[in-house]
Amino acid sequence: MRLHGLFSIAIGLCSMASAWADLPKVAVTDLTYEERVKEYFSYVSAHEKTSFKAKSSERERETDHGYSAGSRNSVDAKTERSYTAASGVYSYIEWGELRKFTADVKGEMLKSGSYRLTQGKPYTQKNSEKIYDIIDRIKKGYYPGANYVLFGTVSNIEFRDELQPVIGSNATSAILSLDLVADFSLINTKTYEIKAAFSAMGTGQDIKLLSGPGQRVVLNRGKVMHEVSKSLGVEVARQLEEQFRPGGRPALDKATVIEKTTEQVIIYR
């Protein structure tokens, strides 16, 4: 009977390994962003040009009374001045990737037990709108071994630093908060079919009380960003589970696989 139990354990482990090997491999990109940047400019140019021409001629001639000298002189001087001044604000669009906020997305996907994750190559081109051409990046081998790419772009990110009175007291709340909204698409790397598409939001906040005038506090920016990353990861994993079912089967749960293996061991003993 002990041999039967060991055999059952071996079968269970092989089944679990096979199920794990069938999980889709997903590469998660850093969050792509687009930002309009405004900058002040001032331009001043002064230029002066002077030209000077002079002519002089002299001729001697003999007369009945002796010699006489003749002369002729001319001067031509010209000065040109120009002055140009301009100032204002110009704007341009900057593109790039946020190297933040995706670690917890990957972590929540791994915790679900439904995916294996692969590491893609970072996009290093600067200020190019081609950063949105995810198909081109797939074709160029940015995500080797991945069956799918989870491509995320930032649609809104907003920090708020506020002071709010506490009702019923003389205290004031200092609040630092951040909301981040990103749009995600899960793309098949072979067919380029979109298998899931959704928007997700991460939020974070730090609050401290000011008990009197002149009091100063330092709000924890790191805590706020951590909360944003965690909440965004949970939301992304939840919506993926709702939409994505590889091969039409239910999403695989690691705990379920282990539980079934344990049941087999108990039965065969």
trRosetta pair geometry for C-beta under 8 A, 3 or more apart (Angstrom, degrees):
i j d omega theta_ij theta_ji phi_ij phi_ji
1 4 5.4 -48 -154 33 40 115
1 5 6.5 43 148 -21 67 101
1 268 7.8 164 -168 149 76 73
1 269 6.4 81 162 -146 108 49
2 5 5.5 -51 -154 33 36 114
2 6 6.5 33 151 -16 67 103
3 6 5.7 -53 -147 38 34 108
3 7 6.1 36 153 -21 66 107
4 7 5.6 -55 -146 38 30 113
4 8 6.3 34 153 -23 64 105
4 268 4.8 -150 140 171 103 110
4 269 7.5 172 92 -80 103 39
5 8 5.6 -53 -150 33 31 112
5 9 6.5 33 152 -20 64 102
5 265 6.0 58 -157 -157 85 77
5 268 5.4 165 -92 104 54 107
5 269 4.8 41 -90 -78 119 84
6 9 5.6 -50 -151 32 35 112
6 10 6.5 36 151 -20 65 103
7 10 5.7 -53 -151 34 33 112
7 11 6.4 33 151 -18 65 104
7 268 7.6 -128 69 169 89 158
8 11 5.7 -53 -148 36 33 111
8 12 6.2 34 153 -20 66 106
8 264 4.9 -168 -180 140 112 100
8 265 5.3 160 109 -96 123 52
8 267 7.6 -176 -144 66 156 85
8 268 4.1 180 -46 24 152 157
9 12 5.6 -56 -149 36 31 112
9 13 6.3 28 155 -17 66 106
9 261 7.5 66 -136 176 54 102
9 265 5.6 44 -75 -96 81 111
10 13 5.9 -55 -147 37 30 108
10 14 6.3 29 155 -17 64 107
11 14 5.8 -57 -148 38 30 111
11 15 6.2 32 153 -21 65 106
11 264 7.1 -110 83 148 110 152
12 15 5.6 -55 -149 35 31 111
12 16 6.3 29 154 -18 65 105
12 260 7.3 179 -139 108 104 77
12 261 3.3 111 -179 -140 128 93
12 262 7.8 124 -164 -35 160 32
12 264 5.2 177 -73 60 118 137
12 265 6.7 -53 -14 -45 154 91
13 16 5.6 -52 -146 37 33 111
13 17 6.3 33 154 -19 66 105
13 261 6.9 79 -59 -142 49 140
14 17 5.7 -53 -146 38 32 110
14 18 6.2 32 154 -20 65 106
15 18 5.7 -55 -148 36 30 111
15 19 6.3 30 153 -18 65 105
15 257 7.6 -168 115 -160 94 99
15 260 7.9 -87 107 105 139 120
15 261 7.1 -179 64 -88 114 97
16 19 5.7 -53 -147 37 31 110
16 20 6.2 33 152 -21 65 106
16 257 4.9 114 -120 160 92 122
16 258 7.1 54 -112 -77 140 56
16 261 5.9 -21 -47 -60 122 138
17 20 5.6 -54 -146 36 31 113
17 21 6.3 34 153 -22 65 104
18 21 5.7 -52 -149 33 32 112
18 22 6.7 30 152 -20 63 105
19 22 5.8 -58 -155 33 34 111
19 23 7.5 54 146 -42 61 87
19 252 6.1 169 169 -148 112 149
19 257 5.7 -163 77 -114 152 135
20 23 5.8 -30 -165 -5 41 116
20 116 7.6 89 175 -63 78 117
20 257 7.8 111 -54 172 86 175
22 252 8.0 113 85 -33 102 156
23 114 6.7 162 -142 167 110 34
23 115 5.9 163 168 -131 114 20
23 116 4.9 118 99 -17 117 93
23 246 7.9 118 -153 49 43 153
23 252 6.5 -109 -93 50 97 137
24 114 8.0 1 38 148 93 76
24 115 5.9 -39 74 -124 81 77
24 116 7.2 -166 95 33 34 79
24 147 4.7 -110 -159 70 87 138
24 148 5.7 29 161 4 127 117
24 246 4.8 -179 -38 -78 124 157
25 115 7.5 117 -118 -174 23 80
25 116 4.8 -35 -102 82 71 102
25 117 7.3 141 -159 -112 66 9
25 118 5.1 45 172 -24 110 115
25 145 6.0 -61 127 140 155 85
25 146 5.2 -135 117 -128 97 48
25 147 4.9 112 51 4 75 91
25 148 7.4 162 87 28 48 73
26 109 6.9 -99 71 173 140 151
26 115 4.9 -25 12 -166 122 131
26 116 7.2 146 18 76 71 47
26 117 5.8 -39 71 -108 79 62
26 118 7.1 171 77 21 27 82
26 146 6.3 57 -145 -153 17 104
26 147 7.0 -48 -71 59 54 82
26 148 4.7 -23 -110 74 81 99
26 149 7.2 152 -162 -98 67 21
26 150 5.7 38 176 -19 116 104
26 186 7.5 -41 -133 -141 121 105
27 117 7.2 110 -99 -166 37 68
27 118 4.9 -49 -77 76 86 91
27 119 7.1 73 -128 -177 95 5
27 120 4.1 88 -175 -47 133 110
27 143 4.0 -145 28 -143 163 116
27 146 4.0 -60 -15 -91 106 155
27 148 7.4 -172 27 95 67 50
27 149 5.0 -21 67 -113 97 74
27 150 7.2 -165 90 24 45 72
28 102 5.5 167 135 -177 121 121
28 105 5.9 167 -163 107 152 120
28 106 5.4 -144 29 -76 152 93
28 109 7.4 -179 -57 7 135 155
28 117 6.7 -25 -4 -144 104 114
28 120 7.6 -158 57 7 35 116
28 149 7.9 160 -88 -163 23 57
28 150 4.7 -14 -111 62 70 112
28 152 7.6 14 -171 -4 83 115
29 32 7.1 -2 131 -32 128 94
29 97 7.4 -105 163 -135 93 131
29 102 7.6 -128 99 -114 34 158
29 120 6.4 -33 -91 58 66 151
29 123 7.8 23 -155 -13 111 116
29 134 7.4 -102 -42 -121 158 114
29 149 6.5 44 -33 178 103 102
29 150 6.8 -154 14 89 76 59
29 151 5.1 26 22 -118 135 58
29 152 6.2 -172 73 28 93 75
30 97 4.0 80 100 170 122 120
30 98 5.9 -167 170 71 100 52
30 99 5.7 -32 -133 -97 142 47
30 102 5.8 -126 -113 -6 51 146
30 122 7.0 26 -2 -128 130 85
30 123 7.6 -135 46 25 110 97
30 152 7.8 -106 136 62 23 102
31 97 6.5 140 72 -160 41 70
31 98 4.4 -11 65 45 101 109
31 100 7.8 -45 27 69 116 61
31 101 5.9 -7 -8 75 136 124
31 102 6.4 -177 -29 -53 87 107
31 152 4.7 -51 -108 107 75 109
31 153 6.6 135 -168 -120 71 19
31 154 5.2 73 158 -46 117 92
31 182 5.6 -79 -134 -121 124 141
32 95 7.3 -5 -172 -170 94 93
32 96 7.6 177 -147 100 58 29
32 97 5.5 -40 -94 -99 54 76
32 98 8.0 -137 -62 9 9 79
32 131 5.5 161 -138 140 123 114
32 132 6.5 146 150 -87 158 66
32 151 7.6 0 1 -179 121 87
32 152 7.0 164 17 97 77 53
32 153 4.4 -33 69 -109 98 79
32 154 6.9 -151 88 9 44 77
33 95 7.2 171 88 -149 53 51
33 96 6.1 -15 58 67 91 71
33 97 7.1 144 12 -111 81 24
33 98 5.8 68 -19 -33 124 99
33 153 7.1 154 -80 -164 38 68
33 154 4.2 0 -99 40 90 126
33 157 7.4 -27 -124 1 131 133
34 93 6.2 -10 -171 -171 95 108
34 94 7.5 155 -157 79 47 47
34 95 5.5 -15 -104 -101 72 78
34 153 7.9 13 -7 -172 95 111
34 154 7.8 -169 21 70 61 90
35 93 7.2 149 79 -157 40 59
35 94 4.9 -22 66 61 93 95
35 95 7.9 173 23 -80 70 33
35 96 8.0 -22 13 26 109 98
36 91 5.6 17 176 178 98 121
36 92 7.5 174 -152 89 61 25
36 93 5.6 -35 -98 -98 65 68
36 94 7.8 165 -95 17 16 76
37 91 6.4 163 83 -153 44 69
37 92 5.7 -19 60 63 94 73
37 93 7.5 153 14 -108 80 17
37 94 5.3 44 -17 -12 122 118
38 89 5.5 12 -176 178 105 115
38 90 7.4 169 -148 88 61 30
38 91 4.6 -30 -95 -94 71 92
39 89 6.9 163 82 -152 30 70
39 90 6.2 -21 63 63 81 76
39 91 7.6 149 16 -93 66 42
39 92 7.9 -12 11 15 108 97
40 87 7.4 9 -179 -175 90 93
40 88 7.5 -163 -147 111 62 25
40 89 5.5 -40 -97 -97 58 75
41 86 7.9 5 111 113 100 90
41 87 6.5 -169 97 -143 57 55
41 88 6.4 -9 57 61 87 62
41 89 7.4 148 14 -105 78 25
41 90 5.9 10 -2 6 126 108
42 86 7.6 173 -153 93 41 51
42 87 4.3 0 -108 -106 73 102
43 84 7.4 -23 123 121 99 97
43 85 6.9 165 93 -152 62 41
43 86 4.7 -1 57 58 105 89
43 87 7.0 -177 21 -73 64 56
44 84 7.3 164 -154 91 38 59
44 85 4.9 4 -109 -108 76 84
45 82 7.7 -9 116 115 95 97
45 83 7.3 168 91 -153 58 39
45 84 4.5 2 56 57 100 100
45 85 7.6 -167 26 -70 60 48
46 81 7.9 -16 -170 -169 83 89
46 82 7.4 170 -153 91 41 57
46 83 5.0 2 -109 -110 78 80
46 84 7.9 -164 -70 27 42 61
47 81 7.2 159 89 -155 55 46
47 82 4.7 -2 58 57 100 97
47 83 7.7 -168 25 -72 64 44
48 79 6.9 -11 -171 -172 96 95
48 80 7.1 161 -156 87 48 54
48 81 4.9 -8 -107 -105 82 78
48 82 7.8 -171 -74 24 43 61
49 79 7.3 159 87 -157 48 49
49 80 4.5 -7 60 58 97 102
49 81 7.8 -170 25 -72 63 38
50 77 7.4 -8 -172 -171 95 88
50 78 7.1 168 -153 90 51 51
50 79 4.6 -11 -104 -106 85 79
50 80 7.6 -168 -73 23 40 64
51 76 7.9 -19 116 118 96 91
51 77 7.2 172 91 -152 56 44
51 78 4.8 1 55 57 96 97
51 79 7.9 -168 23 -74 60 39
52 75 7.8 -24 -166 -167 82 88
52 76 7.4 152 -160 87 37 58
52 77 4.9 3 -112 -110 76 82
52 78 7.8 -163 -70 26 43 60
53 75 7.3 153 89 -161 57 42
53 76 4.1 -5 61 59 104 103
53 77 7.5 -163 29 -69 61 45
54 73 7.6 -17 -172 -167 90 86
54 74 7.0 168 -154 89 47 54
54 75 5.0 -6 -107 -108 82 73
54 76 7.5 -164 -70 24 40 66
55 72 7.6 -23 121 118 98 91
55 73 7.0 161 90 -155 61 40
55 74 4.5 6 53 52 102 98
55 75 7.9 -155 26 -67 64 37
56 71 7.3 -17 -168 -170 85 96
56 72 7.1 162 -153 87 41 56
56 73 4.8 3 -107 -107 82 78
56 74 7.7 -165 -68 25 49 59
57 71 7.1 161 88 -155 49 50
57 72 4.6 -4 56 55 92 102
57 73 8.0 -170 24 -69 57 44
58 69 6.3 -2 -173 -180 105 101
58 70 6.6 164 -155 88 54 54
58 71 4.5 -11 -102 -102 87 77
58 72 7.4 -170 -71 20 46 65
59 69 7.7 159 82 -159 36 57
59 70 4.9 -12 60 61 82 107
60 67 6.0 -5 -170 -172 105 115
60 68 7.5 160 -151 83 60 40
60 69 5.4 -30 -99 -105 75 71
60 70 7.5 -176 -82 20 25 75
61 67 7.3 156 82 -152 34 69
61 68 6.0 -19 63 62 82 85
61 70 6.9 24 4 -8 107 112
62 66 7.7 -103 -148 153 65 26
62 67 5.8 -42 -104 -99 57 71
63 66 6.4 2 62 58 87 40
63 67 7.1 149 20 -107 81 19
63 68 5.7 34 -8 -6 126 110
93 127 8.0 137 104 -153 67 90
93 129 7.9 36 108 -77 132 98
94 127 5.8 -60 -139 -106 62 95
95 127 5.6 124 40 -130 82 36
95 128 6.2 -99 68 57 134 33
95 129 6.1 165 -38 -88 158 43
95 131 5.0 177 154 22 129 140
95 132 7.9 -92 -148 -30 140 89
96 126 7.3 0 -93 -136 94 61
96 127 7.4 -16 -57 -66 85 53
96 131 7.3 -128 -94 -106 14 169
97 122 7.3 -161 67 -161 151 89
97 123 5.8 118 -26 56 139 106
97 131 7.1 -157 -51 -164 91 132
98 101 6.1 17 119 25 128 116
98 154 6.7 73 -9 -40 131 134
100 103 8.0 -50 -160 0 45 99
100 225 6.9 -43 175 -178 142 122
100 229 6.9 -97 164 -86 87 119
101 104 7.4 -58 -168 35 41 99
101 105 7.3 45 142 -19 65 111
101 180 6.7 -97 -125 119 152 164
101 182 7.8 145 134 -32 141 148
101 202 6.8 -168 -148 31 113 160
101 225 7.9 -101 -73 -174 85 88
101 228 6.6 -48 -112 119 105 102
101 229 4.9 -142 -121 -106 54 84
101 232 5.8 6 -171 66 100 156
102 105 4.8 -49 -154 34 55 122
102 106 6.3 56 150 -21 77 98
102 152 7.2 176 -96 40 110 143
103 106 5.9 -56 -156 36 31 109
103 107 6.3 33 147 -21 65 109
103 229 6.7 11 55 -177 89 132
103 233 7.8 -51 91 -79 50 134
104 107 5.1 -47 -140 37 40 118
104 108 6.2 41 160 -18 68 101
104 229 4.5 125 9 150 132 89
104 230 5.2 -126 -151 -96 160 41
104 232 6.7 105 83 70 118 84
104 233 3.2 -113 130 -37 90 146
104 234 7.8 -34 151 -26 113 65
105 108 6.2 -57 -150 37 26 105
105 109 6.5 26 152 -18 61 108
105 150 7.6 -160 153 114 131 145
105 152 7.8 -105 -110 -34 172 155
105 232 6.5 -46 -67 120 94 94
105 233 4.5 -137 -71 -112 39 77
105 236 4.8 0 -132 61 98 154
105 237 7.2 175 -154 -45 56 85
106 109 5.7 -58 -150 37 32 112
106 110 6.4 30 154 -18 67 106
106 117 5.5 67 -151 -125 102 164
106 233 7.7 -61 28 -130 40 116
107 110 5.8 -56 -150 36 31 109
107 111 6.4 31 153 -20 65 107
107 233 6.0 7 58 -168 93 150
108 111 5.5 -50 -144 35 35 115
108 112 6.7 44 154 -29 63 99
108 233 4.1 151 -9 157 127 97
108 234 5.6 -166 -112 -86 151 41
108 236 6.7 125 74 69 135 91
108 237 3.6 -121 134 -33 115 144
109 112 5.8 -49 -157 23 33 115
109 114 7.3 -92 -170 61 70 90
109 115 5.0 -31 166 51 106 134
109 117 6.5 104 97 -67 127 117
109 236 7.6 -46 -56 111 97 106
109 237 5.4 -154 -71 -104 55 99
109 240 6.9 5 -108 61 96 161
110 113 7.8 45 168 -65 40 37
110 115 7.1 -87 -84 73 44 89
110 117 6.4 -61 -70 -9 98 123
111 237 7.3 4 60 -146 99 162
112 115 6.9 42 71 11 110 91
112 237 5.5 -176 -44 -170 129 116
112 240 7.8 -154 8 85 173 117
112 241 6.2 -148 -147 -74 143 118
112 251 6.9 -40 160 161 115 133
112 253 7.4 -83 172 -111 60 71
113 252 6.0 -108 128 111 95 77
113 253 5.0 86 74 -151 136 37
113 254 3.3 -142 -119 -20 137 89
113 255 7.1 -145 -26 -2 163 68
113 257 7.7 -161 176 8 137 116
114 240 7.8 170 85 123 140 113
114 241 6.7 157 -4 -101 162 86
114 244 7.9 125 144 96 138 109
114 251 4.3 -28 -109 -168 134 103
114 252 5.5 144 -111 52 63 70
114 253 7.3 -14 -62 -77 83 49
118 143 6.8 104 97 -172 120 80
118 144 7.3 -131 163 82 138 58
118 145 5.1 -178 -127 90 157 107
118 146 4.8 -143 54 -76 135 88
120 142 5.3 36 -173 145 106 83
120 143 4.3 -29 -108 -97 108 77
120 144 8.0 149 -118 18 58 60
120 146 7.0 -16 -75 -29 97 145
120 149 7.2 60 -74 -125 146 105
121 141 7.7 43 7 117 136 71
121 142 4.6 -116 50 -150 100 69
121 143 7.4 -124 16 -61 77 45
123 131 5.9 114 145 -130 152 90
123 137 6.7 -50 -90 -115 113 138
123 142 7.2 6 -75 -137 81 146
125 128 4.7 -25 134 20 122 136
125 130 6.9 -2 88 69 154 110
125 131 6.9 -155 75 -72 105 88
128 131 5.8 128 84 -30 78 86
129 132 6.3 -29 172 16 66 108
130 133 4.8 -37 -164 17 68 120
130 136 6.7 -52 -175 66 104 153
132 153 7.2 27 -115 -93 91 141
133 136 4.0 22 133 16 116 119
133 137 6.7 139 103 -17 72 86
134 137 5.4 -54 -151 38 40 113
134 138 6.4 45 150 -23 69 101
134 149 6.5 -177 177 106 121 141
134 151 4.7 -32 -105 -105 156 155
134 185 7.8 176 39 76 163 121
134 187 6.3 137 120 19 134 162
135 138 5.6 -50 -149 33 34 113
135 139 6.4 33 152 -17 65 105
135 187 7.7 -123 -80 175 72 151
135 192 5.6 26 -115 -126 111 129
136 139 5.7 -55 -148 38 32 111
136 140 6.3 23 155 -13 65 111
137 140 5.8 -59 -143 42 31 107
137 142 4.3 -22 172 11 91 145
137 143 7.4 67 132 -13 94 98
138 142 6.6 -73 -83 42 29 96
138 143 6.1 -31 -117 33 69 114
138 149 6.2 -128 -87 -12 110 148
138 187 7.3 -112 -60 113 148 128
138 189 5.2 -163 -157 -138 125 84
138 192 7.4 169 67 -94 157 90
141 144 5.9 22 -170 -69 85 88
143 146 4.2 -44 155 25 108 135
143 149 5.3 -118 -62 -88 174 114
143 189 6.3 -133 90 -105 123 139
146 149 5.9 78 127 -69 145 74
146 189 5.5 117 98 -34 86 151
147 188 7.1 -35 161 -141 71 67
147 189 6.1 -159 -175 24 22 109
147 190 7.6 -27 -151 -12 65 103
148 186 5.4 8 177 -179 128 91
148 187 6.4 149 -159 72 72 41
148 188 6.0 -40 -101 -97 79 43
148 189 6.4 -147 -90 -18 22 90
148 195 6.6 -59 -124 29 132 137
149 186 7.4 167 80 -152 40 48
149 187 5.0 -19 58 58 90 98
149 189 6.0 95 -18 -72 98 97
150 184 6.1 -7 -175 -166 90 111
150 185 7.6 168 -152 83 47 39
150 186 5.3 -17 -99 -100 73 76
150 187 8.0 172 -84 16 25 73
150 236 7.8 84 178 180 142 125
150 240 7.7 -33 -110 -96 133 130
151 184 6.9 149 78 -153 47 57
151 185 5.1 -15 59 61 99 88
151 186 7.8 174 18 -86 72 26
151 187 6.1 17 -2 -1 117 119
152 182 4.8 25 -177 161 107 130
152 183 7.0 159 -151 80 59 42
152 184 4.8 -19 -97 -97 83 81
152 236 8.0 -38 -89 -114 135 136
153 182 6.3 163 79 -159 33 82
153 183 5.3 -15 60 58 89 92
154 157 5.5 -17 -174 -32 130 112
154 180 6.8 -61 -133 -165 103 95
154 181 7.4 104 -161 81 62 53
154 182 5.2 -46 -98 -101 49 87
155 181 5.0 -55 66 107 99 100
155 182 6.4 158 7 -115 82 27
155 183 5.3 74 -39 -20 120 100
155 199 6.8 -33 17 -133 145 122
156 179 7.1 -7 117 112 104 99
156 180 7.3 177 95 -149 62 36
156 181 4.4 25 50 42 94 111
157 178 7.4 -3 -170 -171 81 96
157 179 7.4 -174 -141 93 40 56
157 180 4.8 10 -111 -113 86 80
157 181 7.5 -150 -66 30 53 62
158 178 7.1 167 85 -148 47 54
158 179 5.3 0 55 54 95 93
159 176 7.4 -16 -169 -168 94 83
159 177 7.4 156 -156 85 49 47
159 178 5.3 -19 -100 -98 66 85
160 175 7.3 -4 110 112 97 98
160 176 7.4 166 86 -151 56 39
160 177 4.9 -8 56 60 100 93
160 178 7.6 -176 18 -76 71 39
160 179 8.0 27 -5 1 109 95
161 174 8.0 -8 -171 -173 77 85
161 175 7.5 167 -152 88 35 57
161 176 5.5 -1 -106 -106 73 77
161 219 7.4 -175 -127 33 95 155
162 174 7.7 163 87 -155 48 43
162 175 4.7 -15 63 62 93 103
162 177 7.6 -9 14 13 110 105
163 172 5.5 7 -173 169 97 123
163 173 7.1 156 -156 80 47 52
163 174 5.8 -18 -102 -101 74 63
163 175 7.5 176 -83 19 25 80
163 210 7.6 -18 -139 18 106 139
164 172 6.8 156 77 -165 34 74
164 173 4.7 -17 63 59 89 103
164 175 6.3 16 7 -4 111 124
165 171 7.8 129 -160 91 57 48
165 172 5.6 -46 -102 -108 49 77
165 173 7.7 84 167 15 1 81
166 169 4.8 -13 97 56 110 109
166 171 4.4 1 29 81 133 94
166 172 6.5 -149 -7 -94 86 22
166 173 5.8 107 -62 -31 92 94
166 209 7.1 6 -41 -130 144 104
170 211 7.6 61 94 -170 91 55
170 212 7.7 30 122 -97 116 55
171 209 5.1 -9 -178 -170 129 108
171 210 6.4 152 -164 76 71 52
171 211 5.3 -29 -108 -109 96 53
172 209 7.3 138 74 -160 41 59
172 210 4.4 -18 64 59 93 108
173 207 5.6 -18 -168 -162 108 105
173 208 7.5 144 -156 75 60 33
173 209 6.1 -38 -100 -101 60 61
173 210 7.5 -163 -79 15 12 83
174 207 7.1 151 78 -155 52 51
174 208 5.1 -16 59 65 104 85
174 209 7.6 -179 16 -94 81 11
174 210 5.8 81 -28 -30 105 108
174 217 5.3 172 47 59 152 128
174 219 6.2 -135 130 -65 111 114
175 205 6.6 -20 -165 -163 95 103
175 206 7.5 157 -153 81 48 50
175 207 5.2 -8 -103 -104 77 82
175 219 7.8 83 177 -116 13 144
176 205 7.1 156 85 -154 52 52
176 206 4.9 -3 58 55 100 96
176 207 8.0 -163 27 -72 63 42
176 219 3.8 127 -9 148 135 151
176 220 7.5 179 61 53 136 46
176 221 6.7 -80 148 -88 150 63
176 224 5.7 -91 117 -61 102 149
177 203 7.3 -9 -172 -170 101 88
177 204 6.8 170 -151 91 58 53
177 205 4.3 -7 -105 -105 91 85
177 206 7.7 -169 -73 24 52 57
177 224 6.7 -169 -128 -140 28 125
178 203 7.2 167 88 -151 58 46
178 204 5.0 3 53 56 97 96
178 205 7.7 -165 23 -72 61 51
178 224 5.0 106 8 156 114 115
178 225 6.7 17 46 -83 160 57
178 228 5.3 -47 97 -65 116 138
179 201 6.5 -15 -169 -168 90 110
179 202 7.6 159 -155 84 44 51
179 203 5.4 -8 -106 -106 72 82
179 228 7.8 -179 -120 -117 20 112
180 201 6.8 156 83 -154 50 59
180 202 4.8 -5 59 57 102 95
180 203 7.7 -167 25 -74 68 41
180 228 5.4 75 13 -172 119 125
180 232 6.4 -28 83 -75 115 134
181 199 6.1 14 -177 177 97 113
181 200 7.4 172 -148 87 57 36
181 201 4.8 -22 -97 -99 76 87
182 199 6.9 172 89 -152 36 70
182 200 6.0 -17 62 60 84 81
182 201 7.9 159 18 -90 64 40
182 202 7.9 14 5 3 105 99
182 232 7.1 51 22 -151 121 126
183 197 7.8 6 -180 -170 91 83
183 198 7.7 -171 -150 103 59 31
183 199 4.9 -36 -98 -97 67 84
184 196 7.5 -7 116 113 102 96
184 197 7.0 -178 94 -142 61 44
184 198 5.8 -8 58 63 98 71
184 199 7.2 156 13 -100 76 30
184 200 6.4 14 -5 4 122 109
184 236 6.3 104 -40 -131 165 102
184 239 7.7 129 60 90 133 133
185 194 5.3 -58 -166 -134 107 111
185 196 7.3 165 -154 87 40 57
185 197 4.9 2 -108 -105 75 87
186 194 6.8 107 69 -163 56 61
186 195 4.7 -62 100 64 107 93
186 196 4.0 34 24 45 122 94
186 197 7.4 -133 20 -61 72 53
186 240 6.9 103 -55 -124 143 97
186 243 7.8 158 24 100 133 122
186 244 6.0 -17 73 -84 167 134
187 192 6.1 -11 -175 -150 106 50
187 193 7.3 157 -154 77 58 35
187 194 5.8 -33 -98 -99 69 60
187 195 7.3 173 -96 10 17 85
188 191 4.6 7 101 49 134 88
188 192 6.2 -82 73 -24 81 9
188 193 4.5 18 23 48 126 82
188 194 7.8 -122 4 -62 83 17
188 195 6.0 98 -45 -34 91 112
189 192 7.7 32 -138 -74 17 54
194 197 5.6 17 166 -48 128 113
195 243 7.5 133 138 133 69 102
195 244 5.5 63 135 -117 111 96
196 239 7.3 139 174 135 125 88
196 240 5.9 94 130 -124 170 61
196 243 3.9 119 -124 107 105 131
196 244 4.6 -59 -46 -58 133 98
197 243 7.7 -152 28 179 43 165
198 239 4.4 -129 87 164 168 146
198 243 6.7 -165 -35 -20 122 149
200 232 5.9 107 127 -152 115 72
200 235 4.1 149 -157 116 111 118
200 236 4.9 -89 -20 -71 175 69
200 239 6.2 -140 -77 9 110 141
201 231 7.6 -25 113 126 62 112
201 232 7.1 -105 134 -100 21 78
201 235 6.5 -35 50 101 50 178
202 227 7.7 154 171 122 95 60
202 228 4.0 89 132 -174 114 66
202 229 6.4 53 -168 -64 155 16
202 230 7.5 130 -146 60 114 44
202 231 4.5 139 -140 80 71 92
202 232 3.0 -44 -60 -50 123 95
202 233 7.7 50 -96 -5 124 57
202 235 7.0 -149 -72 22 68 129
203 227 6.9 -41 107 129 51 106
203 228 6.2 -120 117 -105 3 71
203 231 5.6 -40 39 80 64 161
204 223 7.1 172 178 126 120 62
204 224 3.9 129 123 -170 119 57
204 225 6.3 -144 56 -53 167 14
204 226 6.9 124 -124 63 144 51
204 227 3.2 136 -116 74 96 107
204 228 4.0 -76 -15 -41 117 78
204 231 7.2 -170 -60 14 75 124
205 224 6.3 56 -79 -118 10 92
205 227 6.9 -70 19 84 52 159
206 219 4.9 139 96 -169 124 92
206 220 4.6 -179 -123 50 158 84
206 221 7.7 -98 12 -67 145 27
206 223 5.2 97 -80 81 120 122
206 224 5.2 -86 -15 -59 102 96
208 217 4.4 -167 105 169 145 158
208 219 6.3 -147 6 -93 118 76
210 215 4.8 165 -153 79 87 119
210 217 6.4 -125 -78 -12 87 119
211 215 6.3 70 46 -20 65 167
212 215 5.2 102 64 -28 72 118
219 224 7.7 32 150 -33 105 127
220 223 3.8 41 118 12 122 117
220 224 6.6 155 101 -17 71 83
221 224 5.6 -55 -153 34 36 114
221 225 6.5 31 154 -16 69 106
222 225 5.9 -58 -148 39 32 107
222 226 6.3 36 153 -23 66 106
223 226 5.6 -55 -148 34 31 114
223 227 6.5 29 156 -18 65 105
224 227 6.0 -57 -153 35 30 109
224 228 6.5 31 150 -20 64 106
225 228 5.5 -50 -149 34 36 115
225 229 6.4 37 153 -20 66 104
226 229 5.8 -56 -150 35 30 110
226 230 6.4 27 155 -16 66 107
227 230 5.8 -55 -144 38 32 109
227 231 6.2 22 162 -11 67 110
228 231 6.3 -63 -145 42 25 102
228 232 6.1 24 158 -19 64 112
229 232 5.9 -58 -145 37 25 110
229 233 6.4 28 157 -22 62 107
230 233 5.9 -57 -152 33 29 111
230 234 6.6 26 155 -16 64 105
231 234 5.8 -51 -148 35 35 111
231 235 6.4 32 156 -17 66 108
232 235 5.9 -60 -148 39 31 109
232 236 6.2 30 156 -20 67 107
233 236 5.9 -55 -144 35 29 109
233 237 6.3 24 160 -15 65 108
234 237 6.1 -60 -148 39 27 108
234 238 6.3 28 155 -21 64 109
235 238 5.7 -54 -147 34 30 113
235 239 6.5 20 160 -12 65 107
236 239 6.2 -63 -149 40 28 102
236 240 6.3 30 154 -21 65 108
237 240 5.7 -54 -147 35 30 114
237 241 6.5 31 156 -20 64 105
238 241 5.9 -59 -154 34 29 110
238 242 6.6 27 151 -19 64 107
239 242 5.4 -51 -148 34 38 114
239 243 6.3 13 162 -2 69 112
240 243 6.4 -75 -144 47 27 93
240 244 5.1 -23 -176 19 71 122
241 244 7.2 -55 -96 49 16 84
241 251 5.4 -57 -141 -20 83 168
244 251 7.5 73 92 -85 77 110
245 248 6.0 44 121 -135 112 18
245 249 6.3 -170 176 66 96 36
245 250 6.5 -42 -136 -110 114 24
245 251 6.4 -101 -110 -52 71 72
246 249 7.0 -22 82 45 62 88
249 252 7.6 28 117 -53 118 86
252 256 7.3 -136 -170 59 60 122
252 257 6.9 31 -179 -46 103 115
253 256 4.2 82 75 0 99 111
253 257 7.2 -174 90 -10 54 81
254 257 5.8 -55 -155 33 36 111
254 258 6.5 30 153 -15 68 107
255 258 5.8 -57 -149 39 33 109
255 259 6.1 36 153 -23 67 109
256 259 5.6 -55 -146 35 29 113
256 260 6.4 29 156 -19 64 104
257 260 6.0 -56 -152 34 29 109
257 261 6.6 30 151 -19 63 107
258 261 5.6 -55 -152 35 33 114
258 262 6.4 35 152 -20 66 105
259 262 5.7 -54 -151 35 32 112
259 263 6.5 37 151 -22 64 103
260 263 5.6 -50 -151 31 34 115
260 264 6.7 37 152 -21 64 102
261 264 5.8 -54 -156 31 33 112
261 265 6.8 33 149 -19 64 103
262 265 5.7 -53 -153 32 36 113
262 266 6.5 33 153 -18 67 105
263 266 5.8 -57 -151 36 33 110
263 267 6.4 31 155 -20 67 107
264 267 5.8 -55 -147 35 31 111
264 268 6.3 18 162 -10 66 111
265 268 6.3 -66 -148 41 26 102
265 269 6.5 27 157 -20 63 109
266 269 6.0 -58 -151 33 29 111
